[in-house]
């Protein structure tokens, strides 16, 4: 599986937003109705791009070093901590 890199994700997002921004600037000479439609469409596209950016960044950081989560899961004494928490919960009820 090809891993993403946070720098590439950020660069791709910035480049795409830049293209969208330059298209909006060129459209300023359009009539008002066309400008309004283009602005609304661009805002929707920017929101979708932002969602994609956040998703890819999240996946990038999760895939970056999942060994830390695995090491925490296998930490000695973790079951004892969990049993203590379960016991505390039973006493509260």
N, C-alpha and C positions, 0 to 999 in steps of 0.2 A: 504494500500500500504506500502510495506517495504521500509523504507528510507535508503539511503546509508550514510555512514560516511566517511569524508575526509581521516581519518587515515587508514581506511580499503582499500579505493581506492588506496592510495599511497602504502600501503604494498603489495597489490596484484600486482600492476604495477612493483614494485621493485623485487618481487619474480619471476615474469614471465621474466623480463629482465635478472635476474640472471641465470635462467635456460637456456635462449637463449645464454648468454655469456659463460656458462660452456660447452654447446654443441659446440660452436665455438672453444673453447680452446682444446677440445678433438679431433676436426676435423683437427687440425694442422698437424697431421701425414698422412693425406690423400694426394693423388696425387694433383698436381696443378689444374687440370681441376675440380676435385671434390671440392676442397677448394674454387675455384672461384664461382662455382654455389652455394655452401653452404653460402658463404659470401653474395652474392647478395640476396639469399632467406632470410637470417637472417636480412639483412637491410630492406627489404620489410616488414617482420614480425614486426620488431621493429617500423617501421613507422606506421603500423596499430595499434600496441599496444599503441603508443603514442597518436594517434587519439582517441582511445577508452578511454584512461586515461583522456584526456582533456575533452571529452564529459561527462564522468561520474563525473568528478570533477565539471564541470559547473552545471550539474543537481543537484549534492549534495548541492552546495551553493545556488542554486535557491530554492530548497525545504527546505533548512535549516530554513529560517525564512522569509516566503513570507508575513508575517504580516506587515513588514516595507513598502513594496511596496503598500499594501492595505491602510495603514495609510496615505501615501503620496498622494494617489489618492483621498482620502476623506478630504484632508487638506482644512480648511476654506480659502476662498479667492482665491482658485486656478482658478475658473472660471473667476474671475475678472482679474487675471494675463493673462489668455489666451485671453480674450477680448482685453486687452491692447496690447498684442502682435499682434493680428489680426488687430487692428487699426493702429499700427505702420507699419505693412506690407502694408496696403492699402495706407498709406500716402507716402510710398517709391515708389510705382508704380505710 
